Amino acid sequence: MNLNDYLILSAVLFSIGLTGVLIRRNALVVFMSIELMLNAANLMLVTAAKQHGDLSGQVASFFVMVVAAAEVVVGLAIVITIFRSRHTGSVDESNLLSR
């Protein structure tokens, strides 16, 4: 496979993740779609680093993975808290400003 194939795969994965964020209403599915988008960005960064022959894209990809891990921890804690108080996982029905 050449580098263009990896970039096309990255664009397809990002598009699937974006579609999942825009269409789905379940908070866990939205978080999984965001993770898919971040992994597509990682693939693009590593591919660009390979194409240019340096490690800067791989370092940036490492930082994206760290941010993604923190996002999962905080986001999942928020979703569990909302589910326990509202008994729903839908992002449409969870408004924290109203009781």
HELIX and SHEET records of a PDB file:
HELIX    1   1 LEU A    3  ILE A   23  1                                  21    
HELIX    2   2 ALA A   27  HIS A   52  1                                  26    
HELIX    3   3 SER A   56  ARG A   86  1                                  31    
END                                                                             
